[in-house]
Amino acid sequence: MTRELIMDESIMDGLTSGIDPDTASADVDLAAFARNLHRIRDHVGVPIMVVVKAEAYGHGMINCARVAREAGAEWLGAATPTEALRVRAAGDQGPLLCWLYGPDEDLEAPVAADIDVAAHHADQLSQLVAAAGAVQRTARVHLKIDTGLSRNGASYADWETLCALAAEAEETGAIRVAGIWSHFASADEPGDPSIARQQKVFADALAVAERHGLRPDVRHLANSAAAITLPEARYDLVRMGIASYGIEPAPGLARDAGLELEPVMTLRARLAAVKRIAKGDGVSYGHTWIADRDTVLGLVPLGYGDGIPVHASNSAEVLVGGRTVPIRGRVCMDQFMIDLGPGASAQVGDEVVVFGPGPGPTAQDWALACGTIGYEIVTRIGVRVPRNYRRGGA
Ligand SMILES: Cc1ncc(COP(=O)(O)O)c(C=O)c1O
């Protein structure tokens, strides 16, 4: 099986990686990403928005955006207008939504670039009306109702007024209400009572909007977990983030629903040092681990400066030479130590899989070891780590 390897050492504008890709890299399997999207599309049966915010959850926004379109993603989703403009600058022309911005941000550029923008309250609607006037375009707006997450979105008490204002602005041609949407709090916990409550509020909010004459092209509520488990929450579009990258929204959730996902990112490195230590020796800052026997340590050249959580100290594991071995001592800024075991024959330069699709630890395993979520494990992998993009192959 031959694979084409594309090196991309600068995943973010103006920032470049700072590690030789031979020494450590995050390998991003774009073919696996595309396969996930095809399977997701088959599973949900409605158009999908692939969420590429935060550098596509650490995988690299521009390459993931391109492959998502090739795989048939009808929509892309970014958090910020700046991210969305970068997607446009890379040549993307399809439906694209962004939803998080401050009161003084320039919305003229996204409106002029045909980027759909969310509005959560009346001031944002005014910001968008002004931007539309300035660039002589109709702003495509997605009105957000807060159905119970208590994060962004109009609360139900303010929804009627927001709909009325939006209907007025639509009449003038300044905006078009292209979408109405919301976001779940606990869709990754199937059966949680908040899910049904939020669905009810969303349905009520849609009825209010309709009474005000709003006819959105797309109504969208579901993130990965809801899209996978709740057919009635799919509406016209589902917003797929974590599942696209092959990570379960919660352990086993997709698999139990009959959806097979392949982790897209493999974080790997080569051992930079191997050394023998004696029973009683302390390891790394603070000596938080004391060897209970003579053993062999390996040095992995990645640290919290690269997004390796300090919480992985003495808890997470990695794969070396087909064996799973533990991190010992505190994770440092640039490196961490692993216990290769007494008599280990590992050599400097041996390959270490920090996490990947398996065999060996996955991002989900790391999340459990660090008391966090798989989302954070991949998203926090920093710019210093070069991304190797793989396409082709099986
Ligand atoms: C508004 C919104 N929609 C959709 C998503 C995608 O969620 P998930 O990664 O769980 O699919 C996110 C991500 O946090 C989000 O903030």
The ligand as an SDF file (V2000), in Angstrom:
LIG
                    3D

 16 16  0  0  0  0  0  0  0  0999 V2000
  -22.0350   25.6260   18.2260 C   0  0  0  0  0  0  0  0  0  0  0  0
  -21.3680   24.3180   17.9860 C   0  0  0  0  0  0  0  0  0  0  0  0
  -21.9320   23.4470   17.1350 N   0  0  0  0  0  0  0  0  0  0  0  0
  -21.3710   22.2470   16.8830 C   0  0  0  0  0  0  0  0  0  0  0  0
  -20.1990   21.8660   17.5010 C   0  0  0  0  0  0  0  0  0  0  0  0
  -19.6330   20.5080   17.2200 C   0  0  0  0  0  0  0  0  0  0  0  0
  -19.7770   19.7030   18.3440 O   0  0  0  0  0  0  0  0  0  0  0  0
  -19.2080   18.2120   18.3350 P   0  0  0  0  0  0  0  0  0  0  0  0
  -17.7310   18.3500   18.2290 O   0  0  0  0  0  0  0  0  0  0  0  0
  -19.6430   17.6560   19.6320 O   0  0  0  0  0  0  0  0  0  0  0  0
  -19.8000   17.5360   17.1510 O   0  0  0  0  0  0  0  0  0  0  0  0
  -19.5930   22.7420   18.4010 C   0  0  0  0  0  0  0  0  0  0  0  0
  -18.3680   22.3420   19.0870 C   0  0  0  0  0  0  0  0  0  0  0  0
  -18.1220   22.5450   20.2300 O   0  0  0  0  0  0  0  0  0  0  0  0
  -20.1890   24.0020   18.6490 C   0  0  0  0  0  0  0  0  0  0  0  0
  -19.6330   24.8780   19.4940 O   0  0  0  0  0  0  0  0  0  0  0  0
  1  2  1  0
  2  3  1  0
  2 15  2  0
  3  4  2  0
  4  5  1  0
  5  6  1  0
  5 12  2  0
  6  7  1  0
  7  8  1  0
  8  9  2  0
  8 10  1  0
  8 11  1  0
 12 13  1  0
 12 15  1  0
 13 14  2  0
 15 16  1  0
M  END
$$$$
